[in-house]
Amino acid sequence: MFAMGILVSIPFARIALGNLVGAMAEEYFAPHTVIFAFSLWQTPLAAAQQQVLLLPLYAAGMLLYALFIHAMLWLARGKNASYAATLQCVCYAAPCWYLTIFPYSGVPAALVYVSIFLAYSLRATHHTKWSRVLPVIAMGFPVLFIICSLLFP
């Protein structure tokens, strides 16, 4: 529930930040640039309806990504904890996705921070070596990039 709440609240944070930038920096940014960068063509009601529809996809994506990471850890012989522990690591990395509210550079920054947080938490949870965790995170990085590009345009 923690991770789902984080993921559902991201569009509202983007709308709020975009309104703040649009209100405070009118002489620096053209209005159409602010609207495009922060996805302000979407009303909060439309964002809420979209998030209700995307909630099952968020949950399925977290479960499948945790399964992928767990399987990769198993192949690397670094799995020393259960799937539930891996799922907790993936869910606790969700607050890093808040960086996607910043236009253009937010998605790459979020990917880096999610990967770092996930590597540290998987290493601590599974009691394994860095040489087993880092290749798993590297294998999961393209998967994260594709998911992030689809869900947070």
Beta strands, then each sheet from edge to edge (+ up, - down):
end
